[in-house]
Amino acid sequence: MTALSLFFALSLFAQQEDPVLIKVNGKEVRRSEFEYALNKNNVAVGDNKKAVEEYLPMYVDFKLKVAEAEAMKLDTLQSFLEEFKSNRAQLAESYLVDLDFIEKAAHDVYAQDSAVIGPDGILSVQHIFFPLRQDAAEQDIANAKESVEGAYKFLNEGGDFAEAVSRFKAHSGGLQVVEVIRGQVYKEFEDALFALADGEYSAPFRTPAGYHIARRVSSRPFGMYSEYREAIIKMLEQQQNIRGKARRHRGLQLARSMGGNISAEEALRIEDSSLETKYPEFGLLMREYYDGLLFFEVCTRTVWNKASDDVSGLKKYFKKNKKNYKFDTPRFRGAVIYANSDEDIAKAQKVLASASTTDEYKALLKENFYVDSVYTVRLEVGVFAIGDNAWVDKFVFEQGEGGKMKRGFSQAGVVGKLIKKPESYLDVRGSVVSDYQKYLEEEWVKSLRKKYKWSVDRQVLKTVNNHD
């Protein structure tokens, strides 16, 4: 049995505990599912009865669209099946791993780190450093010792720490502020550093790496577990595959609870197959995700793409509702021209004077100004209000001194005309597409309400968010 067929074979609750609230095209929607959507969308705030009544028609419309998607067989598309299966597997994972196992492992790491760091906490440190090889000559050792003592004297006389590094030619990397805990550095460095207060620097000392003067910049205590939890778990996943271990641990627990005669993996498969019934919240989440995928696909195909791509429909809608679209101020419909000579500007204005759409501008531009794979003229096409384009402001509205020139060009001009009101849907395309989409949606919903049988149990509706 596939995940999808199993999904629809499952019942989340007993009917008496979770009565049917809505029926759409023969499919039942139980009260719990409606409540889940209602409450998740924060609709039921304040007057519960009013909220339920207002949300109900929207929810019914949503279910009708899902029914239409199923009628169109969108739930059989390979892309849909793969996406649903992939997301279910991800969401199911938290039910198939022992989260307490991971949490305990993370706590153990925190406890170990806390013990290592101890009460001294984490120190931020810089150091004046004169490195020495293990087999350094006596003269090199003497020179390094002389330099570190000179730097120490300079500091005691009020000298700056960074200046001491430069003046005595110490290793510049020592100025980098790094965090240190006990057990991370040479014992000699640790003894000197942890004896200091914040802001203090040590006397010169030697480690196997060379001579140092350590400066304790600041310190902070090891934080609470909550501060490091996410980073620790990420580290455990990367280095120890803690999630895989927690999954196997969960499988062994399940296998024992099922009699101990099956493997951990088999126990996990059985558990996976019953998640929707065993955990109602998971079943509701899967139903929401399933419906959501179908809703998005059917709306995209039926309304959203059509509203944007249906040129004929947009023209008719604009013509019928033309009175609804107005400009508060005149607009310039046309193009800003960029060229390198007055002659090219004049030629472009003459050639492009008949264009009215973006496609027409593009076609004429390529036909007349595309030479040796290079455009000798560039355009910005649109419907411009005052303030939309500095060149339009200058040449059309006689405001300002123009704007930034396009790279590679030295002249600008315009071609087009001033319009006081929209003459085409293209003049207000964004608004028309939005309104047309809303219109298509309303008409679609009307047709779905006639096409499919649906009903609401008003008695059960009264118990939404109002039952034991």
Summary of the structure (lengths in Angstrom):
residues: 468
radius of gyration: 36.7
end to end distance: 35.1
largest distance: 99.6
contacts: 1314
relative contact order: 0.12
helix: 58%
strand: 15%
